[in-house]
Amino acid sequence: MLPSYVLLDLETTGATPLKDRITEIALIKYEGNQEVARWQTLVNPEVSISNFIQQLTGINNEMVANAPTFKQIAGELLDYLKDSVLCAHNVRFDHGFLKNEFKRVGIDLRQKVLCTVKLSRKLYPQHRSHGLDAIIARHALVCESRHRAMGDVEMMVGFLTAANQELGSVAVRHAAEALLKGSKSLPPHIDANLVDSLPESPGVYLFYGDTSLPLYIGKSVNIRERVLSHFSSDHASTKEMRISQEIKHIEWIETAGEFSALLLESKLVKAHQPIYNRQLRRERQLCSWRIAEDHTQLPLVTLVQLDEVEPVNLGQLFGTFKSKRQAIEVLRKIAETHQLCPRLLGLESGKGACFAYQLKRCRGVCADKETSALHFLRLQQAMTAHQLKTWPFKGKIGIHETHRFNDKSALHLFEHWIYLGSVEDASALDEITTTKSEMVFELDTYKLLLKELNKPKSRVNLIEF
């Protein structure tokens, strides 16, 4: 498949690389298509193994009590990994644990990695599931020790063998090389070691040129994958090409999840105004339509500046527009679609029947052919699709987000669609709630929060205060 690669699997005390520890390591090393080494060992995690993990893996505290610690086998393991590609099923998990274990003994692991889950997706796109159990069933593999390290490694060997037989070794090699390609197509001023250290976790990344101001700020659920995608597609986009030519340094901030990354990206873009960011820059002159209280007040709609409206009254507004011209264009289209009177909407001056009525584009409220009350009701119905949402809570809310792999946690506080700030845990809430900050409506924050709240309740950890 590749010149030199190591198929590896770990068993651990849990799912969090920063807290949990390795209990078993197994690997098979290949040079080309030839197996050159096979190695496995139990590892003393120096912490207790929970009953759940013992039942899942079959590894108990007694089995690892006299096993070597990771520090004792680190050198031998490093020799196996040297100059090879680390392959694992969901390699992010295994690589994360290895990096943290090596870090504890003073070694900075820098390893090219290949995920066999991604390889399966690339080779078998017609299949929906690519977990190890699904692959075992798909290729009729026989596993005698599932959830033990060497048993799972042998299943990866079985998968590659089956793929070579079904699709050919050339196709498998090309797919593996394509997955590794991202790390090779780097801008001239970016060190490969820096890219190797990019985390495969949610967060925000910042591209810098020659100055202290970022060229571009982005976010992703997988920082490493997204950053590499910029460089692999730079030939297809003028913007990406310019970024690749100017970039000299990359910084990143890991977050508790995608929602945290979206909020942080928005905040940083507004603060730094990067030259290659356009969408999230603060719109300072947003305006919206407000409908009159009843059909006797003319004009029936009034254009208001959003920054002049109290956040509690946002539900009384319709649409958000960057300019008066844009707002009028939208209102005119609504009037045409629903045969509303441009004159009563303030889009046309004069008395008597409007010009649209003569063209049969107005139902004639201006010519006594329709009651003003009915026309007003039709206006309200036509504008409903553009109405800003009324705040559905009594007061402030918090959205709590945690990430199982990078150990990040965040509690985001909102009131009337306004983002008040974030803290790592509830004990620091007083810092936000007692600090008086300017209540500024941000359209992108409104959309982000609305999208988050529209998710199934089981996927949003919401707290009302």
N, C-alpha and C positions, 0 to 999 in steps of 0.2 A: 504493500500500500504506500509506504513512505520509506525513505532510506533507513531511518532508525526511529522506532517508536516504542513506547511502553504502555501497555494496557494495564490499568491500575484500578483497584477498588479499595475503599476503606469501610470499616465499621466504626461507629462512634458512640459516645454517650448521649448524644442529642443532635439537634439540627443547627445549632448556633456556633459557628467557627470561633468566635471570640470568647465563648464561655465553655463550650463542650470540648471533649478531648477524643483522640483516636484510641481505639481498642484493638484494631486488627488492620494489617496492611497485607495486600497480596498483589503481585505484579507478574506479568510475563513480558519479556523484552524481545523485540524482533529487529533483525537487520534485514531489510527487504522482506522477503517472505519466509525467512528462516528464523525459528525460535532459537535464541542464544542464551537466555537465562530465565529462570523461574524462581520466585522467592516469595515467602510469606512468613509472617510472624505475628503473634499476639503482642500487644503493647500495654504496659501498665499505665493507665490514664492518670493515676495519682489522685483520682476522685472516685466516688462511688457510682456504680452503674444502677440506674433505676430499674424497678421490676418490669416496667413496660419494655424497655430496651432489651433487658435480659430475655424476655419472652419473644421479642421480634427477631433478635440475632442469634440467640442461643449461647451468647457469651455472658458468663456471670462473673462476679467479683472474685471467686475462688480461682477461676481459670487465668485471670490476669495478675493475680497477687504476686507471683514469682516471675512474671514476664519482664523483659527489659523495658525501661522507660524510653520515650522518644529520643531523648538526648543520647542514650546509649546506642541507638541504631541509626541516628541521623546521618552519620558519615557514610555508612554502607548504602543507605537509601539514596543519598545524593550521587553516589557512584553509578547506580543503576539509571538515574534520571539524566545524567550528564550527556549533553549533545544529542538528546532525543526529544521527540514530541510526546508530551504526556496526553494519553487518551483515556477518557473515562466517560461513563454514562451519566450525563449531567455533570460535566467536568467542573462547572462552577463550584459545586459543592465540595468535591474532593480537593480541587486546587486551593479553595479558600481555607480548608482545614490544614493542608500541608503548609501553606504560606504562614499561617499563624503558629503552627507547631515549630517550624524552622525559625520563625522570628523569636520565639521564646528561648531558643538556644543560641541566638545571636547570628543567625544566617538569613540573608535576604534572598529568598528563592525567586529566581527569574527563569521562567519556563514557558516555552511555546506549548500551547494546549489545543486539543481537538476534542470536540464533544461528539460522542457517538449518537446522541439524540438528534443533533443537528445533521449529522451524516445520514442517519436513517431518513430524516425528513427530505433531504436532498435526493437520496437514491430512490425513495419510495413515496413520492408526493401524493400518490393515490390513496394512501392509508392515513387514517385520522390519528391513530394512537402510535406513539413511538417510545413508550416506557419499556423497561426491560421485560416485564411480563407480557406485554403486547408483542414484542419482538420474538420472545420464546414461543408464543403461540403461533405467530405468523410463519416462522421457519421450522416449526415442529422440533424445537430443540429440547433436549432432556437435561434437566438440572437436578442434581442430587442434593445440593446444599445451597438453596436460595437464601439470600440475606447473610451468607458467609462470604468473606472477601474473595477467596479463590474461586468459589462456585460462580460468583457473578462475573469475575474476569473471564472464566471459561465460556460463559454465555456471550460475552463480547467477541471472543475468538470465534465462536459458532456463528454469530451474526456476520462477521467479516467473511468467513469461509462461505457462508450461504450467498452473500452478496456477490462475491467473486464468481461463484458458480452460475448464478442467475443472470448477472449483468455484465460480467467480465471484469478482469483486474484493471484494465485501462480505465473503465468508467468509474470504478471505485477510487482509483488513484487520482483521477481528475477532480472528482467531487471533494476528496480530502484536501487536495492542493488548493481548490477554490475557497474552501473554508479557512485555510491558513493564509490566503493571499492578502487579506486586509492588513496584516502586520508588515507586509513588504512594501506597500505603496505609500510611503510616508513623504511629507514635504521635506525639502532639503535641509531645513534648520531644526527639524524635530528629531531628537534622539530616540532610538528604538527602545532604550531602557526606560524612558519616560512613558512611552506607550505601553510597555509591558506592565507598568505599575498601575495603569488605569483600572479602576474597580469595575466589576460586572454587576453593579448595583445601581439603584435609582439615585438621581441627583442632578446637579447643574454643573456644566463645564464652561470654562472661559478661555477663549483664544486671545493671545496677546501678540502684538507686533513689537515695534521698537520703543513704544511708550508704555506708561503705567496704566493707560486706559485700554480696556478690552476691545478687540476688533469685533468679536461676536460672542454672544452668550446663548447657550442652548440647554435643553434638558432632555432626559431620557430615563426610561426604566432600567436601561443598561448603558452606563456611561461609555464603557470601552467600545461596545458594538456601534453606538451612535457616532462616536468620534471617528472611528475607522471608516464609517460609511461616508463621512465628509471627504476623506482623502481618496477613497476608491471611486468616487463619482465626480472628482474635480474636473475630469476631462469633458463632462457632459453639461457643465453649468459655468457660466461666466463668473457668477458670485463665488462658487466653490473654488474655481481656479485662482481667483484673486486672493481668497483667504489662504490657500495653500502656498501662494507666492510670498505672502506677507507674514504668515504666522511664525513666531520664534519660540513661543512657550505656551504651555497648557496648564491651567489650574482647574481643580474640581472640588465640589462640596457634596459629599454623600448625604442623602436625606432618608427619611423613614418610609418613603413611598412616592408614587407618581404625583399625588395631590400636593404633597410637600414640595416636590420639585417644581411643579407648575407655579405655585405661589412664589417660591424663591426666584425662579426665572423672571417672573413678571416684576417683582420688586427690584431685582438687579438691573434689568433692562431699563426701567424707568430712572433708576439712579445714575446709570453710566451712559445711557444713550449710545450704544455701540453703533459704529458706522454701518455694519452689515445687518443690524436688526431694524425692522420696520414695524412689524405688526403690533408689538407690545408697548410701543412708545405711548406715553400718556397723551390722550386727546384732551386738550385744554378747553375747547369750545364746544363741547357736546350740547346738543339741544334736543328737545322732545316736545310732542304735542300734548296739550291739556284740553279736554273736552269741557264745554260749558256745563253749568249745573242743571240747566233746563233749556228747552227749545226756544225760549224767549230772549236769551242772551246771544247777541250777535257781535262778532262772528262766532260760529259754534265751536271753533277750535282756536287755541292761542299757542304760539310758539314760546317756550320758556327755556332758559338756560339751566342745565342740570345742576350746576354748582350753586344755583340760587334756591334749589328745592330741598326742603328738609328730608333726610333719608326716610323718615317714617311715612312720607307722602309719595314715595316712588311708585306705589301701586296705582296712583291716579294718572300716571303718564303713559304715553303711547309712542313707542319707537325711540331709537337713539340715533342721532344724526351728527355728522362731522361739520355740517354747515347748514345755513338757512336754505341755500339753494337745493341741497339734497333733500331736506325735509319737505320742501314745497313740491319737488318732483314726485316723491313718494305719495304725498297727499293727493296730488293731481291724478295719479294712477289709480288710487283707491276710489276717488270720485268717479272716474270713468268706468271702472269695473262694476261699481254698485249703483251707477246712475244717480249720484248725489249732486246737489246743486253747488257749483263752484262759487256762486255769489254768496250763499249763506256760509260757506266755509272760509270766506275772505280771500278767495283766489281771483275774484273778478269784481270790479266796481260797477256802479250804475244801479238803475232801478228797473222794475218790471222783469219780464222773462229773460233768463240768461241765454247766452249764445249756445250753450250746450243743449238747452231745451229745444232750440230751433233745429239742432242736429239730431234730436231724439236720443240724447245722451244724458238727459236729466228728466226725471219723472214729473217735473212741473210744480214743485212746491212754490217756486217763484212766480208761477202763473195760476195759482189757486187750484191746481189739478191734484195736489196731494196735501194732506194736513201737515203742518209743521211738527206736530207731535210724532206722527208716523215717520216722517223724514228723520227726525232726531233719533228715533229708535233704530232705524236702519243704519244711521251713522255709528251708533254705539256698537251695533253688531259687526259692522265692517271693520271697526278699529280693534275689536277684541283680540285678533291674532297678533297685534302689535303691542298689546298692553304689557307693561312691566309687571312682574309678579309682586304681589303683596307679601311682605315678610310673614311667614306662616308660624312664627313662634312668639311667645309672650315677651321674651327679652333676648339676652345673649345666648349663643350656643357655642359649643366646642366640638371640633371634629378631631378625634384621636387616631393617630396612625402610627403603626410600628412595623419594623422590618425584621424578619426572622433571621436573616443572615448577617447584616451589618450592625445589628444591635442598636439601631437608631430608633428614637421615639420622638413624637411631636404632638402637641395639642394646639390646634389652630382656633382662634377665637374670632367670632363674627357677631355683628349686630346690625339689623336692617340692611343686609347685603354688604356692609362695610367690613373690611378686613382690619381687625384691631391689632393683630400680632400673633406670635407663636412662642410657646415655651416647651421645654423638654418634658415637663410633667406638671400635674395639677398643683403641686406645692408652690410653684412660682406664679400662679395666676394673679395674685394680688398686685404684682408688678405691672400687669397690663390693665387690670380693672380699675386701679386707683390712679393711673396715669391718664390725664386728659389729652387726647390726641384729636387732631382735626378730622372730622367725619367727612371724608371725600369719597364720592361715588366713583368707582373705577369700573368701566364696562367689562373689561376682561375678567376682573375678579367676580363680578356678578355672574358672568357666563360660566366661569369655572365652578363656582359654588352651586349654581343651579344644576349643572350637569352632575355634580357629586351627590346632591340631594335627590336627584332623580334615579339614582342607582337603587337596586334592591336593598331594603333595610339591613339585610344580613351582611352586606358588604360595606356598610358605613357605620363606624362607631361614633354615634352622635350623643352629645351630652347637653342637656338644657340646664341653664342656670336661673 
